[in-house]
Amino acid sequence: MFKRILAVLAISVFLLGQPSLARASTCSNGRSSTAAMWLSILHPGLGEWHLQGWGSFGKVPQKKFWMGFIPLFGFPYLTVVSAIDTANCRIDDNLNVGAVEAGVADPSASAIALRPER
């Protein structure tokens, strides 16, 4: 079981890392989306906190951070969701990938795109 989870995480990390190599890895606020992605892989919410410039604990997406401690939901699901958000320079406390783009995001949750204009 542990080997299977480790394999899924390794594949996710590999797949998430590939798109960031082809595009600029700096968000509009000057922070590295690649570093934020790796922090999110460490624990959901840490990458978003990095993108917001660290500071107070209130800047951490609370849902992602606390639900990240739940086995099989927080890890690996929220780890991957958080890594995708930060790789795309999004600070998002929604628990679904692409909820903001699809227009189905919870309006009470924060969602800020920090991708630089091209």
C-alpha positions as CSV (number, residue, x, y, z in Angstrom):
1,M,0.0,0.0,0.0
2,F,2.8,2.4,1.0
3,K,4.7,1.7,-2.2
4,R,1.5,2.3,-4.3
5,I,1.0,5.7,-2.6
6,L,4.7,6.6,-3.1
7,A,4.5,5.6,-6.8
8,V,1.4,7.8,-7.3
9,L,3.1,10.7,-5.6
10,A,6.3,10.3,-7.6
11,I,4.3,10.2,-10.9
12,S,2.3,13.3,-9.9
13,V,5.4,15.2,-9.0
14,F,6.9,14.3,-12.3
15,L,3.8,15.2,-14.3
16,L,3.4,18.5,-12.4
17,G,7.0,19.4,-12.9
18,Q,7.0,19.0,-16.7
19,P,4.7,22.0,-17.7
20,S,6.6,24.3,-15.3
21,L,9.8,23.7,-17.3
22,A,8.3,25.0,-20.5
23,R,6.9,28.3,-19.2
24,A,8.0,31.1,-16.9
25,S,8.1,29.9,-13.3
26,T,7.7,33.3,-11.8
27,C,4.3,34.7,-10.7
28,S,3.3,38.3,-11.1
29,N,4.4,39.0,-7.5
30,G,7.9,37.8,-8.3
31,R,7.6,34.6,-6.3
32,S,8.6,31.2,-7.8
33,S,5.7,29.0,-8.8
34,T,8.1,26.0,-8.9
35,A,9.2,26.6,-5.3
36,A,5.5,27.0,-4.3
37,M,4.6,23.7,-6.1
38,W,7.3,21.8,-4.1
39,L,6.1,23.4,-0.9
40,S,2.6,22.3,-1.7
41,I,3.8,18.8,-2.3
42,L,5.4,18.9,1.2
43,H,2.0,19.8,2.7
44,P,-1.1,21.3,1.1
45,G,-1.4,25.1,1.6
46,L,2.3,25.8,2.2
47,G,2.8,26.8,-1.5
48,E,-0.1,29.2,-1.4
49,W,1.4,30.7,1.8
50,H,4.7,31.1,0.0
51,L,3.0,32.9,-2.9
52,Q,1.4,35.3,-0.5
53,G,4.8,36.2,1.0
54,W,4.6,34.1,4.1
55,G,3.6,36.4,7.0
56,S,0.8,35.6,9.4
57,F,-0.8,32.1,9.6
58,G,-4.0,33.7,8.4
59,K,-2.6,33.8,4.9
60,V,-2.6,30.0,4.7
61,P,-5.6,28.5,2.9
62,Q,-7.2,27.1,6.0
63,K,-9.3,24.3,4.3
64,K,-6.4,22.9,2.4
65,F,-3.9,23.2,5.3
66,W,-6.1,21.5,8.0
67,M,-7.7,18.9,5.7
68,G,-4.2,18.0,4.5
69,F,-3.7,16.0,7.7
70,I,-6.6,13.6,6.8
71,P,-5.1,10.4,5.4
72,L,-6.1,9.5,1.8
73,F,-7.8,12.9,1.3
74,G,-5.2,15.3,2.4
75,F,-2.5,13.1,1.1
76,P,-2.3,12.5,-1.9
77,Y,-5.4,14.3,-3.2
78,L,-5.1,17.7,-1.7
79,T,-1.3,17.6,-2.2
80,V,-1.9,17.3,-5.9
81,V,-4.7,19.9,-6.0
82,S,-2.5,22.4,-4.1
83,A,0.5,21.7,-6.3
84,I,-1.5,22.3,-9.4
85,D,-2.9,25.5,-8.1
86,T,0.5,26.9,-7.1
87,A,2.2,25.7,-10.3
88,N,-0.4,27.9,-12.1
89,C,0.2,30.8,-9.7
90,R,-3.2,30.4,-8.0
91,I,-4.0,31.0,-4.4
92,D,-7.1,29.0,-4.0
93,D,-8.8,27.5,-1.0
94,N,-11.3,25.5,-3.1
95,L,-10.8,21.8,-2.9
96,N,-11.4,21.0,-6.5
97,V,-9.0,21.4,-9.4
98,G,-10.2,24.0,-11.9
99,A,-13.2,25.1,-9.9
100,V,-12.4,28.8,-10.5
101,E,-12.1,28.4,-14.3
102,A,-15.3,26.3,-14.5
103,G,-17.2,28.9,-12.6
104,V,-18.3,26.4,-9.9
105,A,-16.0,27.7,-7.1
106,D,-17.3,28.5,-3.7
107,P,-17.7,32.3,-3.7
108,S,-16.7,32.5,0.0
109,A,-13.3,30.8,-0.8
110,S,-10.4,33.0,-1.9
111,A,-9.1,32.5,-5.4
112,I,-6.4,34.9,-6.7
113,A,-4.5,34.3,-9.9
114,L,-0.9,35.6,-9.8
115,R,0.1,34.5,-13.3
116,P,1.9,37.4,-15.1
117,E,0.4,39.0,-18.1
118,R,1.9,37.9,-21.4
